Amino acid sequence: MAELFDVSLDFLAFDDRKETRNGAQIADRELLEKIQTIDRLPEAEKTTVNAVLNSFILEEQFQRLARGEKARQVSG
C-alpha cells in the first residue's frame, strides 16, 4: 500500500503529511496532487510548467531582496 500511494510506512501508521520516497514532505495535499499530475505530463509540458514556476520563484526572491530580506534557497 505504501508503494501504491508513494508514502512511507510510517506515514500510513502515524503521520498526517505525505512523504514521498525521496523524503520530501508536502503538507498541502492539493498542491501535492497537482505536483503528482505535473509529474505525469510529457517532458515538454513539464519543462513549460517548470519555467513558469521558476519565474514566480524568481520574482518572489527579487521582492524579498528589495525588502532587504534574505532570499530563500530553492532547489531545481
mmCIF file of the N, C-alpha and C atoms, coordinates in Angstrom:
data_MODEL
# 
_entry.id   MODEL 
# 
loop_
_atom_site.group_PDB 
_atom_site.id 
_atom_site.type_symbol 
_atom_site.label_atom_id 
_atom_site.label_alt_id 
_atom_site.label_comp_id 
_atom_site.label_asym_id 
_atom_site.label_entity_id 
_atom_site.label_seq_id 
_atom_site.pdbx_PDB_ins_code 
_atom_site.Cartn_x 
_atom_site.Cartn_y 
_atom_site.Cartn_z 
_atom_site.occupancy 
_atom_site.B_iso_or_equiv 
_atom_site.pdbx_formal_charge 
_atom_site.auth_seq_id 
_atom_site.auth_comp_id 
_atom_site.auth_asym_id 
_atom_site.auth_atom_id 
_atom_site.pdbx_PDB_model_num 
ATOM 1   N N  . MET A 1 1  ? 0.821  -1.183 0.000   1.00 0.00 ? 1  MET A N  1 
ATOM 2   C CA . MET A 1 1  ? 0.000  0.000  0.000   1.00 0.00 ? 1  MET A CA 1 
ATOM 3   C C  . MET A 1 1  ? 0.869  1.253  0.000   1.00 0.00 ? 1  MET A C  1 
ATOM 4   N N  . ALA A 1 2  ? 1.960  1.246  0.759   1.00 0.00 ? 2  ALA A N  1 
ATOM 5   C CA . ALA A 1 2  ? 2.852  2.400  0.809   1.00 0.00 ? 2  ALA A CA 1 
ATOM 6   C C  . ALA A 1 2  ? 3.411  2.711  -0.572  1.00 0.00 ? 2  ALA A C  1 
ATOM 7   N N  . GLU A 1 3  ? 3.802  1.689  -1.305  1.00 0.00 ? 3  GLU A N  1 
ATOM 8   C CA . GLU A 1 3  ? 4.342  1.896  -2.646  1.00 0.00 ? 3  GLU A CA 1 
ATOM 9   C C  . GLU A 1 3  ? 3.267  2.399  -3.596  1.00 0.00 ? 3  GLU A C  1 
ATOM 10  N N  . LEU A 1 4  ? 2.082  1.849  -3.509  1.00 0.00 ? 4  LEU A N  1 
ATOM 11  C CA . LEU A 1 4  ? 0.980  2.256  -4.366  1.00 0.00 ? 4  LEU A CA 1 
ATOM 12  C C  . LEU A 1 4  ? 0.677  3.743  -4.210  1.00 0.00 ? 4  LEU A C  1 
ATOM 13  N N  . PHE A 1 5  ? 0.666  4.221  -2.964  1.00 0.00 ? 5  PHE A N  1 
ATOM 14  C CA . PHE A 1 5  ? 0.348  5.615  -2.699  1.00 0.00 ? 5  PHE A CA 1 
ATOM 15  C C  . PHE A 1 5  ? 1.580  6.511  -2.590  1.00 0.00 ? 5  PHE A C  1 
ATOM 16  N N  . ASP A 1 6  ? 2.765  5.933  -2.818  1.00 0.00 ? 6  ASP A N  1 
ATOM 17  C CA . ASP A 1 6  ? 4.021  6.680  -2.763  1.00 0.00 ? 6  ASP A CA 1 
ATOM 18  C C  . ASP A 1 6  ? 4.218  7.382  -1.422  1.00 0.00 ? 6  ASP A C  1 
ATOM 19  N N  . VAL A 1 7  ? 4.003  6.645  -0.348  1.00 0.00 ? 7  VAL A N  1 
ATOM 20  C CA . VAL A 1 7  ? 4.191  7.160  1.005   1.00 0.00 ? 7  VAL A CA 1 
ATOM 21  C C  . VAL A 1 7  ? 5.048  6.181  1.798   1.00 0.00 ? 7  VAL A C  1 
ATOM 22  N N  . SER A 1 8  ? 5.564  6.662  2.913   1.00 0.00 ? 8  SER A N  1 
ATOM 23  C CA . SER A 1 8  ? 6.342  5.779  3.775   1.00 0.00 ? 8  SER A CA 1 
ATOM 24  C C  . SER A 1 8  ? 5.401  4.932  4.626   1.00 0.00 ? 8  SER A C  1 
ATOM 25  N N  . LEU A 1 9  ? 5.931  3.849  5.162   1.00 0.00 ? 9  LEU A N  1 
ATOM 26  C CA . LEU A 1 9  ? 5.138  3.026  6.071   1.00 0.00 ? 9  LEU A CA 1 
ATOM 27  C C  . LEU A 1 9  ? 4.783  3.804  7.336   1.00 0.00 ? 9  LEU A C  1 
ATOM 28  N N  . ASP A 1 10 ? 5.713  4.653  7.790   1.00 0.00 ? 10 ASP A N  1 
ATOM 29  C CA . ASP A 1 10 ? 5.438  5.499  8.958   1.00 0.00 ? 10 ASP A CA 1 
ATOM 30  C C  . ASP A 1 10 ? 4.243  6.408  8.700   1.00 0.00 ? 10 ASP A C  1 
ATOM 31  N N  . PHE A 1 11 ? 4.165  6.955  7.504   1.00 0.00 ? 11 PHE A N  1 
ATOM 32  C CA . PHE A 1 11 ? 3.045  7.832  7.180   1.00 0.00 ? 11 PHE A CA 1 
ATOM 33  C C  . PHE A 1 11 ? 1.724  7.080  7.295   1.00 0.00 ? 11 PHE A C  1 
ATOM 34  N N  . LEU A 1 12 ? 1.693  5.867  6.771   1.00 0.00 ? 12 LEU A N  1 
ATOM 35  C CA . LEU A 1 12 ? 0.454  5.092  6.838   1.00 0.00 ? 12 LEU A CA 1 
ATOM 36  C C  . LEU A 1 12 ? 0.014  4.865  8.282   1.00 0.00 ? 12 LEU A C  1 
ATOM 37  N N  . ALA A 1 13 ? 0.962  4.699  9.168   1.00 0.00 ? 13 ALA A N  1 
ATOM 38  C CA . ALA A 1 13 ? 0.626  4.393  10.552  1.00 0.00 ? 13 ALA A CA 1 
ATOM 39  C C  . ALA A 1 13 ? 0.504  5.620  11.450  1.00 0.00 ? 13 ALA A C  1 
ATOM 40  N N  . PHE A 1 14 ? 1.327  6.682  11.192  1.00 0.00 ? 14 PHE A N  1 
ATOM 41  C CA . PHE A 1 14 ? 1.435  7.742  12.194  1.00 0.00 ? 14 PHE A CA 1 
ATOM 42  C C  . PHE A 1 14 ? 1.291  9.182  11.697  1.00 0.00 ? 14 PHE A C  1 
ATOM 43  N N  . ASP A 1 15 ? 1.691  9.483  10.491  1.00 0.00 ? 15 ASP A N  1 
ATOM 44  C CA . ASP A 1 15 ? 1.893  10.870 10.095  1.00 0.00 ? 15 ASP A CA 1 
ATOM 45  C C  . ASP A 1 15 ? 0.698  11.442 9.340   1.00 0.00 ? 15 ASP A C  1 
ATOM 46  N N  . ASP A 1 16 ? 0.489  12.771 9.476   1.00 0.00 ? 16 ASP A N  1 
ATOM 47  C CA . ASP A 1 16 ? -0.558 13.468 8.736   1.00 0.00 ? 16 ASP A CA 1 
ATOM 48  C C  . ASP A 1 16 ? -0.054 13.983 7.395   1.00 0.00 ? 16 ASP A C  1 
ATOM 49  N N  . ARG A 1 17 ? 1.252  14.074 7.231   1.00 0.00 ? 17 ARG A N  1 
ATOM 50  C CA . ARG A 1 17 ? 1.814  14.611 5.992   1.00 0.00 ? 17 ARG A CA 1 
ATOM 51  C C  . ARG A 1 17 ? 2.194  13.486 5.058   1.00 0.00 ? 17 ARG A C  1 
ATOM 52  N N  . LYS A 1 18 ? 2.147  13.765 3.772   1.00 0.00 ? 18 LYS A N  1 
ATOM 53  C CA . LYS A 1 18 ? 2.549  12.778 2.772   1.00 0.00 ? 18 LYS A CA 1 
ATOM 54  C C  . LYS A 1 18 ? 4.055  12.881 2.588   1.00 0.00 ? 18 LYS A C  1 
ATOM 55  N N  . GLU A 1 19 ? 4.727  11.751 2.658   1.00 0.00 ? 19 GLU A N  1 
ATOM 56  C CA . GLU A 1 19 ? 6.171  11.722 2.452   1.00 0.00 ? 19 GLU A CA 1 
ATOM 57  C C  . GLU A 1 19 ? 6.449  10.906 1.202   1.00 0.00 ? 19 GLU A C  1 
ATOM 58  N N  . THR A 1 20 ? 7.122  11.511 0.256   1.00 0.00 ? 20 THR A N  1 
ATOM 59  C CA . THR A 1 20 ? 7.465  10.803 -0.961  1.00 0.00 ? 20 THR A CA 1 
ATOM 60  C C  . THR A 1 20 ? 8.671  9.927  -0.714  1.00 0.00 ? 20 THR A C  1 
ATOM 61  N N  . ARG A 1 21 ? 8.987  9.073  -1.662  1.00 0.00 ? 21 ARG A N  1 
ATOM 62  C CA . ARG A 1 21 ? 10.111 8.151  -1.487  1.00 0.00 ? 21 ARG A CA 1 
ATOM 63  C C  . ARG A 1 21 ? 11.435 8.866  -1.304  1.00 0.00 ? 21 ARG A C  1 
ATOM 64  N N  . ASN A 1 22 ? 11.563 10.074 -1.851  1.00 0.00 ? 22 ASN A N  1 
ATOM 65  C CA . ASN A 1 22 ? 12.833 10.792 -1.707  1.00 0.00 ? 22 ASN A CA 1 
ATOM 66  C C  . ASN A 1 22 ? 12.912 11.551 -0.387  1.00 0.00 ? 22 ASN A C  1 
ATOM 67  N N  . GLY A 1 23 ? 11.884 11.420 0.461   1.00 0.00 ? 23 GLY A N  1 
ATOM 68  C CA . GLY A 1 23 ? 11.916 12.032 1.780   1.00 0.00 ? 23 GLY A CA 1 
ATOM 69  C C  . GLY A 1 23 ? 11.286 13.406 1.846   1.00 0.00 ? 23 GLY A C  1 
ATOM 70  N N  . ALA A 1 24 ? 10.902 13.991 0.713   1.00 0.00 ? 24 ALA A N  1 
ATOM 71  C CA . ALA A 1 24 ? 10.277 15.313 0.728   1.00 0.00 ? 24 ALA A CA 1 
ATOM 72  C C  . ALA A 1 24 ? 8.889  15.204 1.338   1.00 0.00 ? 24 ALA A C  1 
ATOM 73  N N  . GLN A 1 25 ? 8.540  16.154 2.183   1.00 0.00 ? 25 GLN A N  1 
ATOM 74  C CA . GLN A 1 25 ? 7.220  16.163 2.798   1.00 0.00 ? 25 GLN A CA 1 
ATOM 75  C C  . GLN A 1 25 ? 6.459  17.385 2.312   1.00 0.00 ? 25 GLN A C  1 
ATOM 76  N N  . ILE A 1 26 ? 5.231  17.158 1.875   1.00 0.00 ? 26 ILE A N  1 
ATOM 77  C CA . ILE A 1 26 ? 4.378  18.240 1.404   1.00 0.00 ? 26 ILE A CA 1 
ATOM 78  C C  . ILE A 1 26 ? 3.079  18.139 2.186   1.00 0.00 ? 26 ILE A C  1 
ATOM 79  N N  . ALA A 1 27 ? 2.827  19.124 3.046   1.00 0.00 ? 27 ALA A N  1 
ATOM 80  C CA . ALA A 1 27 ? 1.651  19.095 3.905   1.00 0.00 ? 27 ALA A CA 1 
ATOM 81  C C  . ALA A 1 27 ? 0.385  19.484 3.144   1.00 0.00 ? 27 ALA A C  1 
ATOM 82  N N  . ASP A 1 28 ? 0.505  20.319 2.129   1.00 0.00 ? 28 ASP A N  1 
ATOM 83  C CA . ASP A 1 28 ? -0.642 20.786 1.348   1.00 0.00 ? 28 ASP A CA 1 
ATOM 84  C C  . ASP A 1 28 ? -1.024 19.704 0.341   1.00 0.00 ? 28 ASP A C  1 
ATOM 85  N N  . ARG A 1 29 ? -2.051 18.956 0.643   1.00 0.00 ? 29 ARG A N  1 
ATOM 86  C CA . ARG A 1 29 ? -2.439 17.813 -0.203  1.00 0.00 ? 29 ARG A CA 1 
ATOM 87  C C  . ARG A 1 29 ? -2.865 18.241 -1.602  1.00 0.00 ? 29 ARG A C  1 
ATOM 88  N N  . GLU A 1 30 ? -3.554 19.376 -1.727  1.00 0.00 ? 30 GLU A N  1 
ATOM 89  C CA . GLU A 1 30 ? -3.968 19.851 -3.049  1.00 0.00 ? 30 GLU A CA 1 
ATOM 90  C C  . GLU A 1 30 ? -2.740 20.153 -3.906  1.00 0.00 ? 30 GLU A C  1 
ATOM 91  N N  . LEU A 1 31 ? -1.742 20.792 -3.313  1.00 0.00 ? 31 LEU A N  1 
ATOM 92  C CA . LEU A 1 31 ? -0.506 21.080 -4.033  1.00 0.00 ? 31 LEU A CA 1 
ATOM 93  C C  . LEU A 1 31 ? 0.207  19.784 -4.404  1.00 0.00 ? 31 LEU A C  1 
ATOM 94  N N  . LEU A 1 32 ? 0.249  18.846 -3.488  1.00 0.00 ? 32 LEU A N  1 
ATOM 95  C CA . LEU A 1 32 ? 0.883  17.562 -3.759  1.00 0.00 ? 32 LEU A CA 1 
ATOM 96  C C  . LEU A 1 32 ? 0.217  16.851 -4.933  1.00 0.00 ? 32 LEU A C  1 
ATOM 97  N N  . GLU A 1 33 ? -1.109 16.861 -4.969  1.00 0.00 ? 33 GLU A N  1 
ATOM 98  C CA . GLU A 1 33 ? -1.821 16.220 -6.077  1.00 0.00 ? 33 GLU A CA 1 
ATOM 99  C C  . GLU A 1 33 ? -1.490 16.893 -7.407  1.00 0.00 ? 33 GLU A C  1 
ATOM 100 N N  . LYS A 1 34 ? -1.372 18.216 -7.389  1.00 0.00 ? 34 LYS A N  1 
ATOM 101 C CA . LYS A 1 34 ? -1.016 18.930 -8.618  1.00 0.00 ? 34 LYS A CA 1 
ATOM 102 C C  . LYS A 1 34 ? 0.396  18.581 -9.062  1.00 0.00 ? 34 LYS A C  1 
ATOM 103 N N  . ILE A 1 35 ? 1.309  18.485 -8.124  1.00 0.00 ? 35 ILE A N  1 
ATOM 104 C CA . ILE A 1 35 ? 2.687  18.115 -8.453  1.00 0.00 ? 35 ILE A CA 1 
ATOM 105 C C  . ILE A 1 35 ? 2.720  16.709 -9.039  1.00 0.00 ? 35 ILE A C  1 
ATOM 106 N N  . GLN A 1 36 ? 1.953  15.804 -8.471  1.00 0.00 ? 36 GLN A N  1 
ATOM 107 C CA . GLN A 1 36 ? 1.899  14.444 -8.994  1.00 0.00 ? 36 GLN A CA 1 
ATOM 108 C C  . GLN A 1 36 ? 1.316  14.422 -10.410 1.00 0.00 ? 36 GLN A C  1 
ATOM 109 N N  . THR A 1 37 ? 0.332  15.260 -10.670 1.00 0.00 ? 37 THR A N  1 
ATOM 110 C CA . THR A 1 37 ? -0.242 15.356 -12.008 1.00 0.00 ? 37 THR A CA 1 
ATOM 111 C C  . THR A 1 37 ? 0.780  15.908 -12.993 1.00 0.00 ? 37 THR A C  1 
ATOM 112 N N  . ILE A 1 38 ? 1.500  16.935 -12.578 1.00 0.00 ? 38 ILE A N  1 
ATOM 113 C CA . ILE A 1 38 ? 2.545  17.519 -13.421 1.00 0.00 ? 38 ILE A CA 1 
ATOM 114 C C  . ILE A 1 38 ? 3.606  16.474 -13.742 1.00 0.00 ? 38 ILE A C  1 
ATOM 115 N N  . ASP A 1 39 ? 3.941  15.657 -12.759 1.00 0.00 ? 39 ASP A N  1 
ATOM 116 C CA . ASP A 1 39 ? 4.969  14.630 -12.952 1.00 0.00 ? 39 ASP A CA 1 
ATOM 117 C C  . ASP A 1 39 ? 4.586  13.617 -14.027 1.00 0.00 ? 39 ASP A C  1 
ATOM 118 N N  . ARG A 1 40 ? 3.297  13.465 -14.281 1.00 0.00 ? 40 ARG A N  1 
ATOM 119 C CA . ARG A 1 40 ? 2.837  12.514 -15.300 1.00 0.00 ? 40 ARG A CA 1 
ATOM 120 C C  . ARG A 1 40 ? 2.720  13.144 -16.696 1.00 0.00 ? 40 ARG A C  1 
ATOM 121 N N  . LEU A 1 41 ? 2.954  14.445 -16.803 1.00 0.00 ? 41 LEU A N  1 
ATOM 122 C CA . LEU A 1 41 ? 2.883  15.121 -18.099 1.00 0.00 ? 41 LEU A CA 1 
ATOM 123 C C  . LEU A 1 41 ? 4.061  14.728 -18.982 1.00 0.00 ? 41 LEU A C  1 
ATOM 124 N N  . PRO A 1 42 ? 3.895  14.886 -20.295 1.00 0.00 ? 42 PRO A N  1 
ATOM 125 C CA . PRO A 1 42 ? 5.041  14.691 -21.199 1.00 0.00 ? 42 PRO A CA 1 
ATOM 126 C C  . PRO A 1 42 ? 6.151  15.703 -20.865 1.00 0.00 ? 42 PRO A C  1 
ATOM 127 N N  . GLU A 1 43 ? 7.382  15.362 -21.198 1.00 0.00 ? 43 GLU A N  1 
ATOM 128 C CA . GLU A 1 43 ? 8.536  16.187 -20.829 1.00 0.00 ? 43 GLU A CA 1 
ATOM 129 C C  . GLU A 1 43 ? 8.414  17.640 -21.293 1.00 0.00 ? 43 GLU A C  1 
ATOM 130 N N  . ALA A 1 44 ? 7.904  17.869 -22.487 1.00 0.00 ? 44 ALA A N  1 
ATOM 131 C CA . ALA A 1 44 ? 7.786  19.245 -22.995 1.00 0.00 ? 44 ALA A CA 1 
ATOM 132 C C  . ALA A 1 44 ? 6.871  20.082 -22.106 1.00 0.00 ? 44 ALA A C  1 
ATOM 133 N N  . GLU A 1 45 ? 5.759  19.511 -21.684 1.00 0.00 ? 45 GLU A N  1 
ATOM 134 C CA . GLU A 1 45 ? 4.841  20.237 -20.807 1.00 0.00 ? 45 GLU A CA 1 
ATOM 135 C C  . GLU A 1 45 ? 5.447  20.442 -19.422 1.00 0.00 ? 45 GLU A C  1 
ATOM 136 N N  . LYS A 1 46 ? 6.178  19.435 -18.938 1.00 0.00 ? 46 LYS A N  1 
ATOM 137 C CA . LYS A 1 46 ? 6.852  19.598 -17.638 1.00 0.00 ? 46 LYS A CA 1 
ATOM 138 C C  . LYS A 1 46 ? 7.854  20.743 -17.698 1.00 0.00 ? 46 LYS A C  1 
ATOM 139 N N  . THR A 1 47 ? 8.571  20.839 -18.806 1.00 0.00 ? 47 THR A N  1 
ATOM 140 C CA . THR A 1 47 ? 9.549  21.920 -18.973 1.00 0.00 ? 47 THR A CA 1 
ATOM 141 C C  . THR A 1 47 ? 8.856  23.276 -18.926 1.00 0.00 ? 47 THR A C  1 
ATOM 142 N N  . THR A 1 48 ? 7.702  23.379 -19.561 1.00 0.00 ? 48 THR A N  1 
ATOM 143 C CA . THR A 1 48 ? 6.951  24.634 -19.554 1.00 0.00 ? 48 THR A CA 1 
ATOM 144 C C  . THR A 1 48 ? 6.473  24.987 -18.150 1.00 0.00 ? 48 THR A C  1 
ATOM 145 N N  . VAL A 1 49 ? 5.900  24.009 -17.452 1.00 0.00 ? 49 VAL A N  1 
ATOM 146 C CA . VAL A 1 49 ? 5.434  24.247 -16.084 1.00 0.00 ? 49 VAL A CA 1 
ATOM 147 C C  . VAL A 1 49 ? 6.607  24.652 -15.201 1.00 0.00 ? 49 VAL A C  1 
ATOM 148 N N  . ASN A 1 50 ? 7.741  23.991 -15.355 1.00 0.00 ? 50 ASN A N  1 
ATOM 149 C CA . ASN A 1 50 ? 8.925  24.312 -14.565 1.00 0.00 ? 50 ASN A CA 1 
ATOM 150 C C  . ASN A 1 50 ? 9.383  25.746 -14.820 1.00 0.00 ? 50 ASN A C  1 
ATOM 151 N N  . ALA A 1 51 ? 9.350  26.178 -16.066 1.00 0.00 ? 51 ALA A N  1 
ATOM 152 C CA . ALA A 1 51 ? 9.743  27.551 -16.398 1.00 0.00 ? 51 ALA A CA 1 
ATOM 153 C C  . ALA A 1 51 ? 8.805  28.564 -15.762 1.00 0.00 ? 51 ALA A C  1 
ATOM 154 N N  . VAL A 1 52 ? 7.514  28.287 -15.785 1.00 0.00 ? 52 VAL A N  1 
ATOM 155 C CA . VAL A 1 52 ? 6.539  29.199 -15.164 1.00 0.00 ? 52 VAL A CA 1 
ATOM 156 C C  . VAL A 1 52 ? 6.770  29.267 -13.655 1.00 0.00 ? 52 VAL A C  1 
ATOM 157 N N  . LEU A 1 53 ? 6.939  28.115 -13.025 1.00 0.00 ? 53 LEU A N  1 
ATOM 158 C CA . LEU A 1 53 ? 7.190  28.089 -11.578 1.00 0.00 ? 53 LEU A CA 1 
ATOM 159 C C  . LEU A 1 53 ? 8.475  28.839 -11.234 1.00 0.00 ? 53 LEU A C  1 
ATOM 160 N N  . ASN A 1 54 ? 9.520  28.627 -12.025 1.00 0.00 ? 54 ASN A N  1 
ATOM 161 C CA . ASN A 1 54 ? 10.778 29.329 -11.784 1.00 0.00 ? 54 ASN A CA 1 
ATOM 162 C C  . ASN A 1 54 ? 10.611 30.838 -11.867 1.00 0.00 ? 54 ASN A C  1 
ATOM 163 N N  . SER A 1 55 ? 9.774  31.308 -12.789 1.00 0.00 ? 55 SER A N  1 
ATOM 164 C CA . SER A 1 55 ? 9.562  32.755 -12.896 1.00 0.00 ? 55 SER A CA 1 
ATOM 165 C C  . SER A 1 55 ? 8.873  33.307 -11.652 1.00 0.00 ? 55 SER A C  1 
ATOM 166 N N  . PHE A 1 56 ? 7.902  32.577 -11.096 1.00 0.00 ? 56 PHE A N  1 
ATOM 167 C CA . PHE A 1 56 ? 7.248  33.012 -9.866  1.00 0.00 ? 56 PHE A CA 1 
ATOM 168 C C  . PHE A 1 56 ? 8.227  33.008 -8.692  1.00 0.00 ? 56 PHE A C  1 
ATOM 169 N N  . ILE A 1 57 ? 9.036  31.975 -8.618  1.00 0.00 ? 57 ILE A N  1 
ATOM 170 C CA . ILE A 1 57 ? 10.010 31.872 -7.529  1.00 0.00 ? 57 ILE A CA 1 
ATOM 171 C C  . ILE A 1 57 ? 11.038 32.996 -7.629  1.00 0.00 ? 57 ILE A C  1 
ATOM 172 N N  . LEU A 1 58 ? 11.516 33.254 -8.833  1.00 0.00 ? 58 LEU A N  1 
ATOM 173 C CA . LEU A 1 58 ? 12.491 34.319 -9.032  1.00 0.00 ? 58 LEU A CA 1 
ATOM 174 C C  . LEU A 1 58 ? 11.907 35.678 -8.652  1.00 0.00 ? 58 LEU A C  1 
ATOM 175 N N  . GLU A 1 59 ? 10.656 35.924 -9.033  1.00 0.00 ? 59 GLU A N  1 
ATOM 176 C CA . GLU A 1 59 ? 10.007 37.183 -8.676  1.00 0.00 ? 59 GLU A CA 1 
ATOM 177 C C  . GLU A 1 59 ? 9.909  37.336 -7.160  1.00 0.00 ? 59 GLU A C  1 
ATOM 178 N N  . GLU A 1 60 ? 9.522  36.254 -6.478  1.00 0.00 ? 60 GLU A N  1 
ATOM 179 C CA . GLU A 1 60 ? 9.419  36.310 -5.012  1.00 0.00 ? 60 GLU A CA 1 
ATOM 180 C C  . GLU A 1 60 ? 10.768 36.587 -4.380  1.00 0.00 ? 60 GLU A C  1 
ATOM 181 N N  . GLN A 1 61 ? 11.836 35.992 -4.932  1.00 0.00 ? 61 GLN A N  1 
ATOM 182 C CA . GLN A 1 61 ? 13.174 36.215 -4.393  1.00 0.00 ? 61 GLN A CA 1 
ATOM 183 C C  . GLN A 1 61 ? 13.616 37.663 -4.600  1.00 0.00 ? 61 GLN A C  1 
ATOM 184 N N  . PHE A 1 62 ? 13.330 38.225 -5.763  1.00 0.00 ? 62 PHE A N  1 
ATOM 185 C CA . PHE A 1 62 ? 13.662 39.638 -6.011  1.00 0.00 ? 62 PHE A CA 1 
ATOM 186 C C  . PHE A 1 62 ? 12.911 40.552 -5.051  1.00 0.00 ? 62 PHE A C  1 
ATOM 187 N N  . GLN A 1 63 ? 11.642 40.255 -4.805  1.00 0.00 ? 63 GLN A N  1 
ATOM 188 C CA . GLN A 1 63 ? 10.860 41.073 -3.874  1.00 0.00 ? 63 GLN A CA 1 
ATOM 189 C C  . GLN A 1 63 ? 11.431 41.000 -2.466  1.00 0.00 ? 63 GLN A C  1 
ATOM 190 N N  . ARG A 1 64 ? 11.854 39.816 -2.048  1.00 0.00 ? 64 ARG A N  1 
ATOM 191 C CA . ARG A 1 64 ? 12.475 39.675 -0.730  1.00 0.00 ? 64 ARG A CA 1 
ATOM 192 C C  . ARG A 1 64 ? 13.760 40.502 -0.641  1.00 0.00 ? 64 ARG A C  1 
ATOM 193 N N  . LEU A 1 65 ? 14.589 40.400 -1.691  1.00 0.00 ? 65 LEU A N  1 
ATOM 194 C CA . LEU A 1 65 ? 15.836 41.162 -1.705  1.00 0.00 ? 65 LEU A CA 1 
ATOM 195 C C  . LEU A 1 65 ? 15.561 42.659 -1.693  1.00 0.00 ? 65 LEU A C  1 
ATOM 196 N N  . ALA A 1 66 ? 14.534 43.100 -2.402  1.00 0.00 ? 66 ALA A N  1 
ATOM 197 C CA . ALA A 1 66 ? 14.172 44.519 -2.433  1.00 0.00 ? 66 ALA A CA 1 
ATOM 198 C C  . ALA A 1 66 ? 13.734 45.004 -1.057  1.00 0.00 ? 66 ALA A C  1 
ATOM 199 N N  . ARG A 1 67 ? 13.144 44.113 -0.270  1.00 0.00 ? 67 ARG A N  1 
ATOM 200 C CA . ARG A 1 67 ? 12.736 44.469 1.100   1.00 0.00 ? 67 ARG A CA 1 
ATOM 201 C C  . ARG A 1 67 ? 13.883 44.298 2.090   1.00 0.00 ? 67 ARG A C  1 
ATOM 202 N N  . GLY A 1 68 ? 15.039 43.854 1.613   1.00 0.00 ? 68 GLY A N  1 
ATOM 203 C CA . GLY A 1 68 ? 16.188 43.668 2.485   1.00 0.00 ? 68 GLY A CA 1 
ATOM 204 C C  . GLY A 1 68 ? 16.204 42.329 3.188   1.00 0.00 ? 68 GLY A C  1 
ATOM 205 N N  . GLU A 1 69 ? 15.343 41.415 2.775   1.00 0.00 ? 69 GLU A N  1 
ATOM 206 C CA . GLU A 1 69 ? 15.317 40.080 3.372   1.00 0.00 ? 69 GLU A CA 1 
ATOM 207 C C  . GLU A 1 69 ? 16.208 39.146 2.586   1.00 0.00 ? 69 GLU A C  1 
ATOM 208 N N  . LYS A 1 70 ? 16.591 38.080 3.217   1.00 0.00 ? 70 LYS A N  1 
ATOM 209 C CA . LYS A 1 70 ? 17.394 37.067 2.535   1.00 0.00 ? 70 LYS A CA 1 
ATOM 210 C C  . LYS A 1 70 ? 16.479 36.206 1.674   1.00 0.00 ? 70 LYS A C  1 
ATOM 211 N N  . ALA A 1 71 ? 16.878 35.958 0.433   1.00 0.00 ? 71 ALA A N  1 
ATOM 212 C CA . ALA A 1 71 ? 16.101 35.102 -0.465  1.00 0.00 ? 71 ALA A CA 1 
ATOM 213 C C  . ALA A 1 71 ? 16.197 33.660 -0.002  1.00 0.00 ? 71 ALA A C  1 
ATOM 214 N N  . ARG A 1 72 ? 15.089 32.940 -0.100  1.00 0.00 ? 72 ARG A N  1 
ATOM 215 C CA . ARG A 1 72 ? 15.086 31.517 0.263   1.00 0.00 ? 72 ARG A CA 1 
ATOM 216 C C  . ARG A 1 72 ? 15.795 30.718 -0.809  1.00 0.00 ? 72 ARG A C  1 
ATOM 217 N N  . GLN A 1 73 ? 16.507 29.699 -0.375  1.00 0.00 ? 73 GLN A N  1 
ATOM 218 C CA . GLN A 1 73 ? 17.190 28.786 -1.312  1.00 0.00 ? 73 GLN A CA 1 
ATOM 219 C C  . GLN A 1 73 ? 16.170 27.819 -1.862  1.00 0.00 ? 73 GLN A C  1 
ATOM 220 N N  . VAL A 1 74 ? 16.091 27.718 -3.175  1.00 0.00 ? 74 VAL A N  1 
ATOM 221 C CA . VAL A 1 74 ? 15.149 26.810 -3.830  1.00 0.00 ? 74 VAL A CA 1 
ATOM 222 C C  . VAL A 1 74 ? 15.929 25.897 -4.738  1.00 0.00 ? 74 VAL A C  1 
ATOM 223 N N  . SER A 1 75 ? 15.698 24.590 -4.608  1.00 0.00 ? 75 SER A N  1 
ATOM 224 C CA . SER A 1 75 ? 16.397 23.646 -5.492  1.00 0.00 ? 75 SER A CA 1 
ATOM 225 C C  . SER A 1 75 ? 15.559 23.412 -6.735  1.00 0.00 ? 75 SER A C  1 
ATOM 226 N N  . GLY A 1 76 ? 16.225 22.958 -7.803  1.00 0.00 ? 76 GLY A N  1 
ATOM 227 C CA . GLY A 1 76 ? 15.522 22.617 -9.022  1.00 0.00 ? 76 GLY A CA 1 
ATOM 228 C C  . GLY A 1 76 ? 15.807 23.602 -10.050 1.00 0.00 ? 76 GLY A C  1 
# 
